[in-house]
Structure formats: structure tokens, C-alpha cells
Amino acid sequence: MKVLCIGHSSYDITLPVSEYPKENTKYRVNKKYECGGGPAGNAAYLLGKWGVETYYQGMVGNDTFGNKIIDEYKSVNVDTRLLEVSKEEDTTVSFILVNEKNGSRTLFNYAKKRPELKPIEYDFEPDIIHVDGHFYEASKKAFETFSNAIKVIDAGRINDDLLELCTLVDYLVCSKGFAETVAKERFDFNNNDSLKSIYEKLEEKFKCQIVVTLEEKGCLYKTDDKIKVMTGLKVEAKDTTGAGDIFHGAFVYGLSKNLPLEKCLKIANITAGLSVKKIGSRLSVPNVEEVYKIYDKNR
């Protein structure tokens, strides 16, 4: 299957720290981790690394960071013919502080408001389109052009354009924060009625297959008319950056292999769990063989 990923790419510079910095204080760090980032960008990277025929449509600047991102995609055979290299806009850069004690991260993202991608004509037909909502016009055009493709969205930050795209997809895979904001209700993990209420509010609004990522608690989904929680992989987290993006990429991988929903989710859960054991989003993408090894042990 051919997968088209449309959305954001950034360049991540990650610094491990022993505690969150205090204001007006100097710190010295002896390690740094650099790699590409961004929701759809990370998903595309994983898919390419796992051997899926993947095309990435997005934007980087005509600069050193942009060139490094392009090289990363090419290293895993992601097709970059649709990647727009802007002479006017710099590549988005994220500076990330990772607390070595608990794996939490604080992210500073430098990015101006992105212009829309330039209109293009596709010279191939994707079977799956995965978007993160950063480029509304390009995403909507792809959905309309390839009406028979399986459409997936990574829903995080909320705005009107993203909410509209969510009504056009077959699979809405959203963050815990997105679900709570749309449902206007907070999750109470000690109360099954809370989980059911939030899921049903999402389902009523978007009318598609919905998956809610719940961070270390796994994911919330529905199958055979039953709302369920699939628990996540129990690991000691070193860095949670990009774990959600990696979950989405692994989920789309499952779809590309025509796997049933619960197997797609199990693979995604394992992959995201493995990713937080290492620092750096794309640096932490495991090999697919490692994921299946754990999957086969836990059938």
C-alpha cells in the first residue's frame, strides 16, 4: 500500500537535565540529541523505516535544519518529491528539555505562522492519507482527490480547520487533551462512566472510528459496540517526546497491512512504549522486528 503523510516537520534539539531549570541560572549540559520531529513527519519516518511505501508532503526551510530533515527521510526511503522547500520561511525548530528523573519534557517551539502549501498535482494514488491538520487546504484537497483512500487524522491542538478535517476522516486518533476539550469533560479513570461519556460525545460529533491516546494508560477505543481501554506497555520513561506521533505512525502501519483494529492498536501501544525508553523522537523509533517480538509474547 502507498501512504501519503501531510503535515508538520520540525528539527528537534533535546537537552537532558537533572531538574527543571531555575530562572536566571546557568547550567552546563554534556549531551544533546538532534533529529527531525513533527506529528506527520515522525509518522512518515516510522512508516519508511518499517518498509511502507511512503510519501511526505510538508514544508521545511532552505537551511541546514531543512537539509538534515530531508536527509533523514531519504535514509528510510520516504519519497520527498512533495516536500516544499521554502526560501522565505526557516525550518521550524524545537528546543526540548527532558527531565532525566521522570522522563517529562518541556518544549519550546520556534515557528512563525506557516503559509499554506503550494497547490500540486499528484502523480500517484495513495491507499491511505494520514494528516495532522497543519496544512488544511492541502489535506482537504488530498481527501477530495482520493475519495477512496483510507483517511486518518492525528488530532492534537484544536482549531476550526482541524475540527472540520476531523469530520472527513475514517479514523480520528486524538490526544487525551483533544478529547477532553471537545467533550467538555475531564477523564476520571476510576469511573468507567466517565470514559464512556467522553467517547460517546466524540462519536456523536465526528461519526467515525475514534481512538483516544491516554499516554501511559494506553488508548480508548470501540469495537463490537463495546468501549474499551487497551493498556500501554509498562516501561520506565526517559523521554516522552514524539510518543504520540510514533503511536500514529505504527497505527497507520497496521492499517497498511490490513490488520484488524485491535491488532493495529496493540502494535501502536507497544511501539509508543518502546519509544519513550530513548531520548529523541525519531532516534527512538524501534525496528518493526522488536515490536513484533513483544507482540508475539503477549498474544
Beta strands, then each sheet from edge to edge (+ up, - down):
strand 1: 2-6
strand 2: 10-17
strand 3: 33-37
strand 4: 53-57
strand 5: 59-61
strand 6: 84-86
strand 7: 93-99
strand 8: 105-110
strand 9: 128-131
strand 10: 150-155
strand 11: 171-175
strand 12: 209-213
strand 13: 219-223
strand 14: 226-230
sheet 1: 4+ 1+ 9+ 10+ 11+ 12+ 13- 14+
sheet 2: 3+ 2- 7- 8+
sheet 3: 5+ 6+
end
